C-alpha cells in the first residue's frame, strides 16, 4: 500500500496553518476595508461648496422684527455681539461638514408649528424647547449648536427674507471666507445666499444691536411666517 504523502498529524497541522492563514488574511482584508472606509468618510477639500458671493449690506438702519426684540429682552446674551470674534468663518471641510449636519439634524428633530397655533401670537422667537417651532426657532437652535461646536456666533447671523410665497421668512446666514451660505428649515441643502430664490431683506449686524439692510424690498416684513 502506498504511504500517504503526509501523515495524519502533519495533515492536521497543515490544515490548522491554512485555516490560520485564511483567518489572518480575512482580518487583514476587513481591517484594510475599514481603513479605506474611514479614509473615504473623512471630509476633503473636494467636499467644499463652490465659492459664493457675500450679501451686500446697504446700511445699518434696518428695524428688527418685534419678535426678535422680545427675544433679546428675555435672552440678552443670545443677542450680544462679541467684537473679539471674527465676522467670517474659515470654511474648512470639517467645518462645512458640521454646518451641513447641524442643518439636516435640526430640521429633522423639530416639528413645524406656527406661532399662532403654538403660542396664540403672530410672531414669537424661541428655542423650540418642547420640540415644536417655526422658521426662526429652527435657526436659533442651529446657531446655538454651531456655537457649542466652536463656531463664532458673530459670523452666524439671523436673517429675514421674502420667500417663494411672498411672505416673511427667517433663515440663518453663515458668513465665511468663501461667501455667505444659508441654513433653512425648508431645505436640508446649505445653499449660497444668491441661489436660494429668496429676496433678502435684512440681517443682524455684526457690530452691535443694529440690523443691516440687505436692500431686497422697500417695505420690510414686521414678522416672519410660520413655516
MDAnalysis code that builds the backbone (N, CA, C; Angstrom):
import MDAnalysis as mda
import numpy as np

u = mda.Universe.empty(681, n_residues=227, atom_resindex=np.repeat(np.arange(227), 3), trajectory=True)
u.add_TopologyAttr("name", ["N", "CA", "C"] * 227)
u.add_TopologyAttr("resid", np.arange(1, 228))
u.add_TopologyAttr("resname", ["UNK", "UNK", "UNK", "UNK", "UNK", "UNK", "UNK", "UNK", "UNK", "UNK", "UNK", "UNK", "UNK", "UNK", "UNK", "UNK", "UNK", "UNK", "UNK", "UNK", "UNK", "UNK", "UNK", "UNK", "UNK", "UNK", "UNK", "UNK", "UNK", "UNK", "UNK", "UNK", "UNK", "UNK", "UNK", "UNK", "UNK", "UNK", "UNK", "UNK", "UNK", "UNK", "UNK", "UNK", "UNK", "UNK", "UNK", "UNK", "UNK", "UNK", "UNK", "UNK", "UNK", "UNK", "UNK", "UNK", "UNK", "UNK", "UNK", "UNK", "UNK", "UNK", "UNK", "UNK", "UNK", "UNK", "UNK", "UNK", "UNK", "UNK", "UNK", "UNK", "UNK", "UNK", "UNK", "UNK", "UNK", "UNK", "UNK", "UNK", "UNK", "UNK", "UNK", "UNK", "UNK", "UNK", "UNK", "UNK", "UNK", "UNK", "UNK", "UNK", "UNK", "UNK", "UNK", "UNK", "UNK", "UNK", "UNK", "UNK", "UNK", "UNK", "UNK", "UNK", "UNK", "UNK", "UNK", "UNK", "UNK", "UNK", "UNK", "UNK", "UNK", "UNK", "UNK", "UNK", "UNK", "UNK", "UNK", "UNK", "UNK", "UNK", "UNK", "UNK", "UNK", "UNK", "UNK", "UNK", "UNK", "UNK", "UNK", "UNK", "UNK", "UNK", "UNK", "UNK", "UNK", "UNK", "UNK", "UNK", "UNK", "UNK", "UNK", "UNK", "UNK", "UNK", "UNK", "UNK", "UNK", "UNK", "UNK", "UNK", "UNK", "UNK", "UNK", "UNK", "UNK", "UNK", "UNK", "UNK", "UNK", "UNK", "UNK", "UNK", "UNK", "UNK", "UNK", "UNK", "UNK", "UNK", "UNK", "UNK", "UNK", "UNK", "UNK", "UNK", "UNK", "UNK", "UNK", "UNK", "UNK", "UNK", "UNK", "UNK", "UNK", "UNK", "UNK", "UNK", "UNK", "UNK", "UNK", "UNK", "UNK", "UNK", "UNK", "UNK", "UNK", "UNK", "UNK", "UNK", "UNK", "UNK", "UNK", "UNK", "UNK", "UNK", "UNK", "UNK", "UNK", "UNK", "UNK", "UNK", "UNK", "UNK", "UNK", "UNK", "UNK", "UNK", "UNK", "UNK", "UNK", "UNK", "UNK", "UNK", "UNK", "UNK", "UNK"])
u.atoms.positions = np.array([
    [0.867, -1.187, 0.000],
    [0.000, 0.000, 0.000],
    [0.895, 1.225, 0.000],
    [0.538, 2.200, -0.853],
    [1.349, 3.403, -0.904],
    [1.134, 4.211, 0.357],
    [2.210, 4.762, 0.839],
    [2.132, 5.568, 2.054],
    [1.663, 6.978, 1.687],
    [0.796, 7.553, 2.483],
    [0.313, 8.917, 2.240],
    [1.466, 9.904, 2.257],
    [1.358, 10.885, 1.397],
    [2.444, 11.866, 1.308],
    [2.671, 12.548, 2.641],
    [1.585, 12.870, 3.387],
    [1.685, 13.474, 4.719],
    [0.978, 12.566, 5.697],
    [1.525, 12.476, 6.881],
    [0.857, 11.724, 7.924],
    [-0.359, 12.458, 8.430],
    [-1.159, 11.739, 9.237],
    [-2.388, 12.361, 9.780],
    [-2.078, 13.590, 10.618],
    [-1.021, 13.506, 11.451],
    [-0.695, 14.642, 12.318],
    [-0.255, 15.850, 11.492],
    [0.613, 15.566, 10.476],
    [1.060, 16.669, 9.626],
    [-0.111, 17.290, 8.866],
    [-1.019, 16.451, 8.421],
    [-2.176, 16.954, 7.682],
    [-3.010, 17.879, 8.548],
    [-3.220, 17.455, 9.815],
    [-3.988, 18.307, 10.726],
    [-3.265, 19.622, 10.975],
    [-1.931, 19.567, 11.127],
    [-1.157, 20.783, 11.377],
    [-1.243, 21.730, 10.190],
    [-1.106, 21.134, 8.990],
    [-1.176, 21.971, 7.782],
    [-2.559, 22.583, 7.642],
    [-3.584, 21.801, 7.952],
    [-4.960, 22.316, 7.882],
    [-5.144, 23.504, 8.807],
    [-4.572, 23.330, 10.040],
    [-4.680, 24.436, 11.001],
    [-3.927, 25.657, 10.491],
    [-2.749, 25.414, 9.912],
    [-1.957, 26.530, 9.387],
    [-2.702, 27.261, 8.286],
    [-3.284, 26.472, 7.381],
    [-4.047, 27.082, 6.287],
    [-5.231, 27.869, 6.834],
    [-5.912, 27.267, 7.829],
    [-7.055, 27.964, 8.437],
    [-6.602, 29.255, 9.080],
    [-5.437, 29.159, 9.783],
    [-4.930, 30.350, 10.456],
    [-4.567, 31.422, 9.440],
    [-3.898, 30.991, 8.357],
    [-3.550, 31.959, 7.330],
    [-4.793, 32.561, 6.701],
    [-5.811, 31.758, 6.490],
    [-7.054, 32.262, 5.926],
    [-7.711, 33.276, 6.839],
    [-7.710, 32.985, 8.121],
    [-8.309, 33.900, 9.099],
    [-7.542, 35.213, 9.139],
    [-6.201, 35.083, 9.150],
    [-5.373, 36.289, 9.182],
    [-5.604, 37.141, 7.947],
    [-5.703, 36.453, 6.810],
    [-5.952, 37.193, 5.573],
    [-7.304, 37.893, 5.621],
    [-8.286, 37.186, 6.190],
    [-9.618, 37.790, 6.310],
    [-9.580, 39.013, 7.212],
    [-8.853, 38.873, 8.346],
    [-8.733, 40.004, 9.273],
    [-8.063, 41.184, 8.581],
    [-6.986, 40.887, 7.842],
    [-6.273, 41.945, 7.131],
    [-7.183, 42.621, 6.108],
    [-7.987, 41.815, 5.426],
    [-8.904, 42.359, 4.426],
    [-9.940, 43.265, 5.059],
    [-10.498, 42.801, 6.193],
    [-11.501, 43.601, 6.900],
    [-10.885, 44.889, 7.409],
    [-9.666, 44.769, 7.989],
    [-9.004, 45.960, 8.520],
    [-8.718, 46.958, 7.410],
    [-8.257, 46.425, 6.271],
    [-7.975, 47.303, 5.142],
    [-9.226, 47.979, 4.635],
    [-10.326, 47.229, 4.587],
    [-11.597, 47.798, 4.153],
    [-12.071, 48.873, 5.098],
    [-11.928, 48.606, 6.410],
    [-12.353, 49.601, 7.402],
    [-11.517, 50.858, 7.283],
    [-10.196, 50.691, 7.059],
    [-9.322, 51.843, 6.909],
    [-9.711, 52.656, 5.678],
    [-10.001, 51.936, 4.591],
    [-10.406, 52.622, 3.366],
    [-11.705, 53.370, 3.565],
    [-12.675, 52.743, 4.248],
    [-13.964, 53.390, 4.506],
    [-13.779, 54.638, 5.353],
    [-12.919, 54.528, 6.391],
    [-12.677, 55.671, 7.261],
    [-12.041, 56.800, 6.473],
    [-11.062, 56.434, 5.636],
    [-10.399, 57.457, 4.835],
    [-11.386, 58.148, 3.906],
    [-12.287, 57.349, 3.303],
    [-13.260, 57.926, 2.379],
    [-14.288, 58.782, 3.104],
    [-14.580, 58.474, 4.357],
    [-15.615, 59.199, 5.086],
    [-15.120, 60.529, 5.629],
    [-13.800, 60.739, 5.645],
    [-13.259, 61.982, 6.129],
    [-13.519, 63.084, 5.102],
    [-13.977, 64.266, 5.555],
    [-14.219, 65.350, 4.607],
    [-12.918, 65.821, 3.967],
    [-12.975, 66.177, 2.705],
    [-11.811, 66.632, 1.963],
    [-12.116, 67.979, 1.318],
    [-11.091, 68.584, 0.722],
    [-11.295, 69.856, 0.041],
    [-12.337, 69.739, -1.057],
    [-12.420, 68.548, -1.664],
    [-13.391, 68.344, -2.738],
    [-14.831, 68.423, -2.229],
    [-15.025, 68.230, -0.913],
    [-16.379, 68.263, -0.355],
    [-16.869, 69.678, -0.105],
    [-15.988, 70.664, -0.231],
    [-16.393, 72.050, -0.002],
    [-17.281, 72.543, -1.135],
    [-18.215, 73.448, -0.827],
    [-19.051, 74.010, -1.890],
    [-18.252, 74.981, -2.740],
    [-18.791, 75.311, -3.898],
    [-18.165, 76.336, -4.717],
    [-18.278, 77.683, -4.013],
    [-17.370, 78.572, -4.332],
    [-17.373, 79.875, -3.680],
    [-18.679, 80.621, -3.948],
    [-19.157, 81.284, -2.903],
    [-20.359, 82.098, -3.016],
    [-19.979, 83.571, -2.896],
    [-20.909, 84.428, -3.228],
    [-20.703, 85.854, -3.008],
    [-21.084, 86.207, -1.578],
    [-20.674, 87.371, -1.144],
    [-21.137, 87.893, 0.126],
    [-22.309, 88.819, -0.130],
    [-23.324, 88.700, 0.717],
    [-24.508, 89.548, 0.576],
    [-24.135, 90.987, 0.926],
    [-24.414, 91.907, 0.018],
    [-24.031, 93.300, 0.215],
    [-24.942, 93.977, 1.237],
    [-24.343, 94.678, 2.176],
    [-25.083, 95.431, 3.185],
    [-25.291, 96.852, 2.678],
    [-26.545, 97.317, 2.685],
    [-26.844, 98.677, 2.237],
    [-26.566, 99.697, 3.346],
    [-27.055, 99.397, 4.554],
    [-26.842, 100.301, 5.684],
    [-27.166, 99.560, 6.973],
    [-26.968, 100.203, 8.095],
    [-27.239, 99.588, 9.402],
    [-28.449, 100.233, 10.065],
    [-29.464, 100.521, 9.268],
    [-30.646, 101.202, 9.808],
    [-31.902, 100.347, 9.741],
    [-31.752, 99.045, 9.484],
    [-32.929, 98.179, 9.389],
    [-33.532, 97.956, 10.777],
    [-34.834, 97.885, 10.816],
    [-35.527, 97.648, 12.087],
    [-35.744, 96.152, 12.284],
    [-35.281, 95.594, 13.404],
    [-35.523, 94.161, 13.648],
    [-37.001, 93.897, 13.875],
    [-37.411, 92.648, 13.700],
    [-38.810, 92.306, 13.936],
    [-39.125, 92.420, 15.424],
    [-40.411, 92.610, 15.725],
    [-40.831, 92.717, 17.126],
    [-40.537, 91.422, 17.879],
    [-40.652, 90.281, 17.174],
    [-40.352, 89.003, 17.816],
    [-38.906, 88.905, 18.247],
    [-37.990, 89.436, 17.436],
    [-36.569, 89.448, 17.787],
    [-36.311, 90.353, 18.991],
    [-36.956, 91.508, 19.011],
    [-36.775, 92.451, 20.123],
    [-37.210, 91.813, 21.434],
    [-38.351, 91.144, 21.432],
    [-38.818, 90.481, 22.657],
    [-37.886, 89.343, 23.057],
    [-37.393, 88.599, 22.070],
    [-36.452, 87.512, 22.359],
    [-35.196, 88.063, 23.033],
    [-34.687, 89.173, 22.548],
    [-33.475, 89.763, 23.116],
    [-33.722, 90.315, 24.520],
    [-34.914, 90.798, 24.769],
    [-35.241, 91.266, 26.122],
    [-35.227, 90.108, 27.110],
    [-35.682, 88.940, 26.651],
    [-35.737, 87.769, 27.524],
    [-34.399, 87.035, 27.606],
    [-33.631, 87.068, 26.532],
    [-32.345, 86.349, 26.471],
    [-31.266, 87.270, 25.896],
    [-30.872, 88.288, 26.634],
    [-29.925, 89.276, 26.094],
    [-28.583, 88.679, 25.679],
    [-28.146, 87.626, 26.332],
    [-26.858, 87.022, 25.975],
    [-26.873, 86.445, 24.557],
    [-28.061, 86.019, 24.108],
    [-28.165, 85.447, 22.765],
    [-28.046, 86.509, 21.673],
    [-28.252, 87.744, 22.038],
    [-28.241, 88.834, 21.052],
    [-26.993, 89.699, 21.149],
    [-26.184, 89.472, 22.178],
    [-24.970, 90.260, 22.344],
    [-23.959, 89.909, 21.253],
    [-23.202, 90.901, 20.802],
    [-22.176, 90.703, 19.776],
    [-20.809, 90.772, 20.438],
    [-20.040, 89.697, 20.307],
    [-18.684, 89.654, 20.848],
    [-17.726, 90.191, 19.784],
    [-17.262, 91.421, 19.980],
    [-16.438, 92.072, 18.969],
    [-15.054, 91.452, 18.837],
    [-14.690, 90.579, 19.759],
    [-13.395, 89.898, 19.651],
    [-13.452, 88.704, 18.689],
    [-14.659, 88.294, 18.311],
    [-14.809, 87.169, 17.391],
    [-14.679, 87.638, 15.950],
    [-14.282, 86.742, 15.049],
    [-14.227, 87.108, 13.627],
    [-15.633, 87.235, 13.044],
    [-15.755, 88.030, 12.003],
    [-17.056, 88.207, 11.350],
    [-17.305, 87.145, 10.282],
    [-16.264, 86.402, 9.925],
    [-16.420, 85.297, 8.970],
    [-15.710, 84.057, 9.509],
    [-16.138, 82.908, 9.014],
    [-15.589, 81.612, 9.422],
    [-14.663, 81.098, 8.324],
    [-13.530, 80.553, 8.712],
    [-12.687, 79.870, 7.736],
    [-13.338, 78.530, 7.416],
    [-13.773, 78.372, 6.190],
    [-14.591, 77.219, 5.827],
    [-13.705, 76.042, 5.423],
    [-13.345, 75.228, 6.398],
    [-12.600, 74.000, 6.148],
    [-13.585, 72.872, 5.846],
    [-13.117, 71.745, 5.306],
    [-14.026, 70.613, 5.073],
    [-14.720, 70.152, 6.344],
    [-14.006, 70.154, 7.471],
    [-14.608, 69.711, 8.734],
    [-15.705, 70.672, 9.184],
    [-15.455, 71.975, 9.048],
    [-16.462, 72.971, 9.432],
    [-17.683, 72.856, 8.524],
    [-17.450, 72.681, 7.232],
    [-18.580, 72.530, 6.299],
    [-19.417, 71.307, 6.655],
    [-18.769, 70.216, 6.972],
    [-19.483, 69.002, 7.350],
    [-20.336, 69.250, 8.593],
    [-19.786, 69.967, 9.570],
    [-20.540, 70.282, 10.786],
    [-21.762, 71.133, 10.477],
    [-21.599, 72.138, 9.639],
    [-22.708, 73.026, 9.269],
    [-23.825, 72.242, 8.595],
    [-23.468, 71.404, 7.636],
    [-24.469, 70.627, 6.902],
    [-25.190, 69.654, 7.839],
    [-24.441, 69.003, 8.717],
    [-25.044, 68.035, 9.639],
    [-25.996, 68.719, 10.612],
    [-25.590, 69.857, 11.159],
    [-26.458, 70.573, 12.106],
    [-27.732, 71.024, 11.415],
    [-27.627, 71.508, 10.200],
    [-28.822, 71.941, 9.469],
    [-29.784, 70.782, 9.258],
    [-29.255, 69.659, 8.792],
    [-30.102, 68.500, 8.496],
    [-30.693, 67.902, 9.772],
    [-29.873, 67.726, 10.800],
    [-30.349, 67.098, 12.031],
    [-31.384, 67.959, 12.741],
    [-31.174, 69.261, 12.756],
    [-32.138, 70.147, 13.414],
    [-33.453, 70.179, 12.652],
    [-33.373, 70.206, 11.341],
    [-34.604, 70.172, 10.540],
    [-35.425, 68.917, 10.826],
    [-34.741, 67.816, 11.098],
    [-35.438, 66.566, 11.353],
    [-35.901, 66.378, 12.782],
    [-35.370, 67.193, 13.692],
    [-35.684, 66.991, 15.112],
    [-36.802, 67.883, 15.634],
    [-37.178, 68.912, 14.873],
    [-38.223, 69.848, 15.291],
    [-39.433, 69.683, 14.379],
    [-40.614, 69.679, 14.985],
    [-41.848, 69.588, 14.213],
    [-42.388, 70.991, 13.955],
    [-42.728, 71.255, 12.697],
    [-43.186, 72.591, 12.311],
    [-44.545, 72.913, 12.929],
    [-44.633, 74.108, 13.511],
    [-45.888, 74.583, 14.095],
    [-45.856, 76.104, 14.106],
    [-46.891, 76.730, 13.590],
    [-46.905, 78.183, 13.532],
    [-46.987, 78.770, 14.935],
    [-46.516, 80.005, 15.064],
    [-46.605, 80.674, 16.370],
    [-48.056, 80.876, 16.791],
    [-48.928, 81.104, 15.824],
    [-50.346, 81.290, 16.153],
    [-50.916, 80.011, 16.752],
    [-50.589, 78.850, 16.157],
    [-51.081, 77.582, 16.691],
    [-50.348, 77.178, 17.958],
    [-49.086, 77.548, 18.051],
    [-48.245, 77.135, 19.174],
    [-48.459, 77.989, 20.413],
    [-48.417, 79.311, 20.210],
    [-48.443, 80.249, 21.344],
    [-49.635, 81.197, 21.340],
    [-50.386, 81.217, 20.247],
    [-51.521, 82.137, 20.167],
    [-51.118, 83.565, 19.841],
    [-49.891, 83.758, 19.303],
    [-49.423, 85.087, 18.917],
    [-48.892, 85.013, 17.483],
    [-48.724, 86.175, 16.872],
    [-48.305, 86.202, 15.472],
    [-46.847, 85.787, 15.305],
    [-45.978, 86.263, 16.173],
    [-44.547, 86.029, 15.962],
    [-43.829, 85.959, 17.312],
    [-43.292, 84.784, 17.626],
    [-42.521, 84.592, 18.853],
    [-41.249, 83.824, 18.507],
    [-40.098, 84.379, 18.882],
    [-38.801, 83.747, 18.623],
    [-38.342, 83.018, 19.869],
    [-37.999, 81.747, 19.725],
    [-37.534, 80.961, 20.882],
    [-36.801, 79.720, 20.389],
    [-36.445, 78.826, 21.326],
    [-35.581, 77.692, 21.030],
    [-36.301, 76.368, 20.787],
    [-37.590, 76.378, 20.567],
    [-38.327, 75.140, 20.279],
    [-38.028, 74.064, 21.322],
    [-38.024, 74.456, 22.585],
    [-37.622, 73.532, 23.648],
    [-38.618, 72.400, 23.862],
    [-39.840, 72.573, 23.394],
    [-40.826, 71.489, 23.505],
    [-40.894, 70.652, 22.235],
    [-39.973, 70.902, 21.292],
    [-39.930, 70.106, 20.069],
    [-40.740, 70.665, 18.920],
    [-41.401, 71.820, 19.130],
    [-42.194, 72.444, 18.070],
    [-41.682, 73.864, 17.831],
    [-41.797, 74.305, 16.589],
    [-41.369, 75.662, 16.296],
    [-41.607, 76.012, 14.849],
    [-41.355, 77.286, 14.519],
    [-41.416, 77.697, 13.131],
    [-40.041, 78.201, 12.711],
    [-39.968, 78.876, 11.576],
    [-38.685, 79.098, 10.906],
    [-37.595, 79.681, 11.791],
    [-37.901, 80.750, 12.521],
    [-36.844, 81.378, 13.317],
    [-36.383, 80.484, 14.461],
    [-37.284, 79.652, 14.985],
    [-36.922, 78.766, 16.092],
    [-35.916, 77.710, 15.639],
    [-36.113, 77.178, 14.449],
    [-35.144, 76.234, 13.881],
    [-33.752, 76.874, 13.826],
    [-33.718, 78.118, 13.314],
    [-32.417, 78.769, 13.101],
    [-31.725, 79.113, 14.420],
    [-32.490, 79.482, 15.426],
    [-31.899, 79.772, 16.728],
    [-31.270, 78.522, 17.337],
    [-31.940, 77.389, 17.165],
    [-31.383, 76.124, 17.664],
    [-30.096, 75.784, 16.903],
    [-30.105, 75.980, 15.592],
    [-28.909, 75.690, 14.790],
    [-27.745, 76.569, 15.233],
    [-28.020, 77.832, 15.471],
    [-26.935, 78.728, 15.881],
    [-26.354, 78.297, 17.225],
    [-27.219, 77.949, 18.153],
    [-26.727, 77.513, 19.454],
    [-25.853, 76.263, 19.322],
    [-26.272, 75.315, 18.468],
    [-25.489, 74.093, 18.277],
    [-24.141, 74.388, 17.620],
    [-24.129, 75.289, 16.653],
    [-22.880, 75.615, 15.973],
    [-21.920, 76.365, 16.886],
    [-22.456, 77.231, 17.730],
    [-21.606, 77.917, 18.717],
    [-21.027, 76.902, 19.696],
    [-21.852, 75.950, 20.130],
    [-21.357, 74.894, 21.021],
    [-20.276, 74.057, 20.344],
    [-20.338, 73.967, 19.003],
    [-19.331, 73.216, 18.250],
    [-18.055, 74.023, 18.021],
    [-18.055, 75.285, 18.460],
    [-16.850, 76.100, 18.377],
    [-16.848, 77.186, 17.325],
    [-17.951, 77.371, 16.593],
    [-18.003, 78.422, 15.581],
    [-18.341, 79.765, 16.229],
    [-17.820, 80.862, 15.696],
    [-18.090, 82.184, 16.283],
    [-19.518, 82.650, 16.016],
    [-20.230, 82.985, 17.061],
    [-21.601, 83.440, 16.895],
    [-21.708, 84.703, 16.069],
    [-20.662, 85.511, 16.060],
    [-20.682, 86.763, 15.300],
    [-20.802, 86.518, 13.800],
    [-20.411, 85.350, 13.345],
    [-20.489, 85.016, 11.922],
    [-21.771, 84.278, 11.572],
    [-22.634, 84.048, 12.557],
    [-23.886, 83.316, 12.346],
    [-25.036, 84.304, 12.550],
    [-25.576, 84.838, 11.474],
    [-26.492, 85.958, 11.559],
    [-27.921, 85.572, 11.202],
    [-28.835, 85.854, 12.118],
    [-30.252, 85.668, 11.820],
    [-30.644, 86.641, 10.713],
    [-31.442, 86.143, 9.767],
    [-31.713, 86.906, 8.543],
    [-33.188, 86.784, 8.164],
    [-33.770, 87.883, 7.706],
    [-35.164, 87.903, 7.268],
    [-35.199, 88.029, 5.750],
    [-35.981, 87.166, 5.115],
    [-36.112, 87.163, 3.653],
    [-37.593, 87.158, 3.288],
    [-37.851, 87.363, 2.009],
    [-39.177, 87.134, 1.445],
    [-39.090, 85.812, 0.695],
    [-39.954, 84.852, 1.052],
    [-39.838, 83.512, 0.480],
    [-40.579, 83.391, -0.850],
    [-40.694, 82.147, -1.328],
    [-41.300, 81.904, -2.629],
    [-42.800, 82.207, -2.648],
    [-43.401, 82.352, -1.463],
    [-44.827, 82.677, -1.371],
    [-45.059, 84.174, -1.160],
    [-43.958, 84.944, -1.128],
    [-44.084, 86.375, -0.899],
    [-44.276, 86.733, 0.561],
    [-43.915, 85.833, 1.460],
    [-44.104, 86.065, 2.893],
    [-42.767, 86.170, 3.600],
    [-42.788, 86.821, 4.777],
    [-41.584, 86.929, 5.587],
    [-41.151, 85.559, 6.091],
    [-39.850, 85.319, 6.100],
    [-39.306, 84.018, 6.482],
    [-37.936, 84.238, 7.106],
    [-37.613, 83.477, 8.145],
    [-36.320, 83.611, 8.826],
    [-35.394, 82.467, 8.446],
    [-34.158, 82.805, 8.115],
    [-33.116, 81.832, 7.841],
    [-31.884, 82.264, 8.633],
    [-30.846, 81.444, 8.598],
    [-29.588, 81.849, 9.222],
    [-28.504, 81.951, 8.158],
    [-27.820, 83.092, 8.154],
    [-26.729, 83.317, 7.225],
    [-25.409, 82.976, 7.918],
    [-24.673, 82.038, 7.312],
    [-23.346, 81.685, 7.811],
    [-22.338, 82.413, 6.935],
    [-21.605, 83.340, 7.533],
    [-20.663, 84.177, 6.786],
    [-19.285, 83.535, 6.836],
    [-18.720, 83.222, 5.678],
    [-17.457, 82.505, 5.612],
    [-16.484, 83.215, 4.675],
    [-15.246, 82.720, 4.682],
    [-14.243, 83.275, 3.770],
    [-14.478, 82.832, 2.334],
    [-15.465, 81.972, 2.104],
    [-15.844, 81.548, 0.753],
    [-17.174, 82.157, 0.324],
    [-17.743, 83.033, 1.158],
    [-19.020, 83.650, 0.843],
    [-20.065, 83.332, 1.896],
    [-21.291, 83.783, 1.672],
    [-22.380, 83.632, 2.633],
    [-23.304, 82.487, 2.216],
    [-23.592, 81.604, 3.167],
    [-24.431, 80.426, 2.923],
    [-25.636, 80.460, 3.859],
    [-26.705, 79.789, 3.445],
    [-27.978, 79.881, 4.153],
    [-28.409, 78.540, 4.721],
    [-28.707, 78.549, 6.026],
    [-29.334, 77.403, 6.697],
    [-30.826, 77.692, 6.783],
    [-31.631, 76.720, 6.383],
    [-33.053, 76.950, 6.179],
    [-33.823, 75.707, 6.620],
    [-34.919, 75.888, 7.323],
    [-35.717, 74.723, 7.735],
    [-36.530, 74.135, 6.578],
    [-36.614, 74.853, 5.462],
    [-37.337, 74.330, 4.301],
    [-36.472, 73.402, 3.454],
    [-35.156, 73.463, 3.643],
    [-34.246, 72.690, 2.804],
    [-33.098, 72.138, 3.650],
    [-32.745, 70.890, 3.384],
    [-31.582, 70.310, 4.055],
    [-30.280, 70.719, 3.381],
    [-30.346, 71.114, 2.129],
    [-29.152, 71.582, 1.430],
    [-28.785, 72.976, 1.937],
    [-27.497, 73.188, 2.173],
    [-26.997, 74.513, 2.560],
    [-26.551, 75.205, 1.280],
    [-27.228, 76.303, 0.935],
    [-27.018, 76.940, -0.365],
    [-26.352, 78.307, -0.228],
    [-25.616, 78.735, -1.262],
    [-25.191, 80.134, -1.311],
    [-26.421, 81.033, -1.256],
    [-26.310, 82.171, -0.604],
    [-27.486, 83.017, -0.386],
    [-28.169, 83.394, -1.707],
    [-27.370, 83.607, -2.760],
    [-27.951, 84.065, -4.022],
    [-28.475, 82.931, -4.886],
    [-28.490, 81.696, -4.346],
    [-29.079, 80.566, -5.067],
    [-30.328, 80.029, -4.381],
    [-30.818, 80.726, -3.362],
    [-31.991, 80.253, -2.626],
    [-33.305, 80.625, -3.305],
    [-33.284, 81.650, -4.151],
    [-34.523, 82.131, -4.744],
    [-35.261, 83.116, -3.859],
    [-34.701, 83.429, -2.693],
    [-35.341, 84.370, -1.771],
    [-34.910, 85.811, -2.067],
    [-35.737, 86.741, -1.631],
    [-35.369, 88.154, -1.626],
    [-34.857, 88.492, -0.226],
    [-33.639, 88.968, -0.149],
    [-33.010, 89.199, 1.159],
    [-33.296, 90.626, 1.628],
    [-33.837, 90.704, 2.843],
    [-34.319, 91.974, 3.367],
    [-33.344, 92.571, 4.387],
    [-32.986, 91.789, 5.404],
    [-32.132, 92.328, 6.480],
    [-31.562, 91.176, 7.300],
    [-30.486, 91.481, 8.005],
    [-29.882, 90.500, 8.901],
    [-29.327, 91.226, 10.113],
    [-29.017, 90.431, 11.143],
    [-28.338, 91.015, 12.298],
    [-27.049, 91.699, 11.852],
    [-26.755, 92.826, 12.466],
    [-25.461, 93.438, 12.234],
    [-24.391, 92.678, 13.001],
    [-23.123, 92.967, 12.705],
    [-22.051, 92.272, 13.411],
    [-21.201, 93.226, 14.262],
    [-21.760, 94.425, 14.511],
    [-21.045, 95.377, 15.358],
    [-21.843, 95.807, 16.587],
    [-23.119, 95.435, 16.641],
    [-23.950, 95.841, 17.765],
    [-25.376, 95.381, 17.555],
    [-26.304, 96.071, 18.186],
    [-27.710, 95.647, 18.149],
    [-28.416, 96.032, 16.860],
    [-27.847, 96.967, 16.095],
    [-28.498, 97.405, 14.858],
    [-28.495, 96.282, 13.829],
    [-29.575, 96.226, 13.048],
    [-29.661, 95.251, 11.958],
    [-29.217, 95.907, 10.650],
    [-28.713, 95.088, 9.749],
    [-28.212, 95.569, 8.471],
    [-29.254, 95.359, 7.386],
    [-29.508, 96.398, 6.603],
    [-30.420, 96.277, 5.471],
    [-29.697, 95.632, 4.301],
    [-30.352, 94.653, 3.676],
    [-29.797, 93.987, 2.504],
    [-30.467, 94.478, 1.221],
    [-31.386, 95.425, 1.380],
    [-31.928, 96.141, 0.238],
    [-32.879, 95.397, -0.658],
    [-33.428, 94.248, -0.181],
    [-34.264, 93.448, -1.058],
    [-35.612, 94.065, -1.378],
    [-36.221, 94.732, -0.412],
    [-37.548, 95.335, -0.609],
    [-37.580, 96.668, 0.127],
    [-38.483, 97.534, -0.306],
    [-38.611, 98.833, 0.357],
    [-39.484, 98.748, 1.597],
    [-40.482, 97.836, 1.579],
    [-41.354, 97.614, 2.740],
    [-40.935, 96.326, 3.424],
    [-40.440, 96.436, 4.650],
    [-39.894, 95.286, 5.328],
    [-40.970, 94.549, 6.137],
    [-40.960, 93.219, 6.143],
    [-41.952, 92.477, 6.914],
    [-41.767, 92.718, 8.404],
    [-42.889, 92.822, 9.109],
    [-42.844, 93.044, 10.555],
    [-42.728, 91.731, 11.320],
    [-42.978, 90.634, 10.637],
    [-42.915, 89.313, 11.292],
    [-42.466, 88.290, 10.257],
    [-42.004, 87.143, 10.764],
    [-41.638, 86.047, 9.875],
    [-42.771, 85.044, 9.837],
    [-42.942, 84.387, 8.690],
    [-44.051, 83.459, 8.513],
    [-43.877, 82.232, 9.386],
    [-44.967, 81.519, 9.597],
    [-44.941, 80.375, 10.500],
    [-44.620, 79.066, 9.856],
    [-43.562, 78.998, 9.011],
    [-43.175, 77.750, 8.378],
    [-41.678, 77.561, 8.548],
])
